[in-house]
Amino acid sequence: MDWYAMQQAKRKGMHTYDLAGLADYKRKFGTHDVTMPLLLRPKYGVMLPMRQIAARLFWVGQRMSAWLKAPQPSSD
């Protein structure tokens, strides 16, 4: 699909096509890396901090779960 989109873009006179993201397979198209800033602006301002807190709590829960399930050393 990317190849078809690139062909269509070229036919329409476009000189650049953003493949978005980095992957080795994209290099075969003769790409060059361009760093672009990522700006996040959620519709509701409180959502981004809440999402970050939820992600952190998830990973804390994962670590605690693994710690609780880890075999305890025997006291023999």
C-alpha positions in Angstrom: 0.0 0.0 0.0 2.9 2.4 0.8 4.4 1.8 -2.7 1.0 2.5 -4.4 0.6 5.6 -2.3 4.1 6.8 -3.2 3.4 6.2 -6.9 0.1 8.2 -6.7 1.8 11.0 -4.9 4.6 11.2 -7.4 2.1 11.3 -10.3 0.4 14.2 -8.6 3.6 16.2 -8.3 4.4 15.6 -4.7 8.1 15.4 -3.9 8.0 14.0 -0.3 6.1 11.2 1.3 6.2 10.7 5.1 6.5 7.0 6.0 6.0 7.9 9.7 8.3 6.1 12.1 11.6 4.3 11.7 12.0 0.8 10.4 14.8 -0.8 8.5 12.6 -1.9 5.6 11.8 1.8 4.8 15.5 2.5 4.0 15.2 0.5 0.7 13.0 3.4 -0.6 16.0 5.8 -0.3 14.8 7.6 2.7 16.6 10.0 5.0 15.8 10.5 8.6 14.1 13.7 9.7 13.4 14.3 13.4 9.9 15.8 13.9 8.6 17.0 17.3 5.6 15.3 18.7 3.0 17.5 20.1 0.1 16.1 22.1 -2.9 18.2 22.8 -5.8 16.2 24.1 -9.3 17.5 23.7 -9.8 17.5 27.5 -6.7 18.9 29.2 -6.8 16.5 32.1 -6.7 13.4 30.0 -3.0 13.3 29.2 -1.8 13.5 32.9 -4.5 10.9 33.8 -3.3 8.6 31.1 0.3 9.0 32.2 -0.7 8.2 35.8 -2.7 5.2 34.7 0.3 3.8 32.7 2.6 4.2 35.6 0.1 2.5 38.0 -0.3 -0.3 35.5 3.5 -1.0 35.5 3.7 -0.7 39.3 1.0 -3.3 39.5 2.8 -5.6 37.1 6.0 -5.4 39.1 4.2 -6.0 42.4 2.3 -9.0 40.9 5.6 -10.5 39.7 7.2 -9.9 43.0 4.3 -11.6 44.9 4.3 -14.6 42.6 8.1 -15.0 42.7 9.2 -18.1 44.6 10.3 -17.4 48.1 13.7 -18.7 49.2 13.3 -21.6 51.7 14.6 -21.0 55.2 16.1 -24.6 55.5 
